[in-house]
Amino acid sequence: MLDAAMVREFTDLLSPNGVITDEVGLRSYECDGLTGFRQIPALVVLPRDAEEVAGAVRLCAKYGMPFVARGAGTGLSGGAMPVADGVVISLQKLRRILEIDVENRRAVLEPGVYNLEISKAAAPYGLYYAPDPSSQQVCTIGGNVAENSGGAHCLKYGFTTNHVLEMEVVLADGSVVTLGGPTGEQAGPDLRGLFIGSEGTLGVCTKVTVRLLQTPETVRTVLADFPSIEAAGDTVGDIVDAAIIPAAVEMMDSLAMEASEAATGAGLTVDSPAALIIELDGPADEVEAEFEHLTAICERHGATRQHVPTEAEERQKVWKGRKAAFAAVGRISPDYIVQDGVVPRTRLAEVLTRIAEMGRDAGLRVANVFHAGDGNLHPLVLYSEAAGEHDAAEKLSTDIAELCVELGGSLSGEHGIGTDKACSMPAMFSSDDLGVMHRVRLAFDPDSRCNPGKLFPTPRLCGERPGKYAPHPLEEAGVIERL
């Protein structure tokens, strides 16, 4: 339990302005973007640099206190939810862009830098940072590393892990290590890749070196309406089969477009069953040839309208309509849950049909907006807390995530497992799989103080009876030992 002596030590390390103890201040950190999971922390600290982060972690180790590293709190899986009697280490003050290395096309950043700020800083040099989550104006690179965030353009350019070269990381005991290297390579196991997407369970990232790309010569975008979800889904498959790899392929259904159009006026056709936003980029001649082929494929699948923005401002307006969709759903529903799962691209129509049936059975509406190119779904389950629909919505959301696994996909594409889907992990992984993952975690954090209660199903979280630990035969023989 936190006492006055502990608070004094944190205050001596960070200054009085770097420690929050009052209840009102603590409540500001009780949840992330998944507001259905809340916990007031015992203490919030706001270090100003990597040295203070390491000092705060060492104090947590000294007193055996669990801690949760937090970026902007925009996550949607409960991954940044605090721990009772634990410490939140906010990284919001570590917001410096330390270097833009034009010659080597790299940027060195502190974890609190907003995603979009990287591209703004690199733009004068004809460079940009490719991963672009919908929350890129407010999410931080540290949070992106924790969740392995993607975004609309991940179909062509990949996720955060494809663009992070090197990280400075504070481990659970307060020691500081470097993972990766200037080129992204490191001798031995890929600890850089292991850390990215670990949701804060292995340590705290305090510095990130990312890869920058050259700004494309040409960008062409089309907003195409379709008479059905199936027609839009078949279009995506045929585009990829034609060896066209768009920078982005996004799909929205009528419910999502209704909400987004009301919020942004982006020019979406709200009575259309489905729409695709497809973007090509690259050398001008290549883009023009592929764009002609792409629009012909859309026409062949019965596209009822194809709007091609001719100016950058008009194109940005279309993207604003897509990226505002999550927040805009608040206009048509008092409460909603954003889910995140992945299915094979060939099963998009099937999964959307199943989701619609499940929604009808539950008596709830589901809006769909997602990265169609790689099958990364983002169903939004609409409900009313006041009408007592929360439990039904939570069950429907969980069932949708597990449906993705049933159809050959995964529980998460980019939002992470966090608290939200920890209990669903056995639907995707065997007990042996989970055991190996947990032991890897213990190699980094033997006392499980880094963001405990996330990722893995626990008796407290899932109402399970803890099982007896079964030693490995090599452990019984004394060849290896349990950490």
Summary of the structure (lengths in Angstrom):
residues: 483
radius of gyration: 23.0
end to end distance: 25.8
largest distance: 71.4
contacts: 1707
relative contact order: 0.11
helix: 39%
strand: 20%
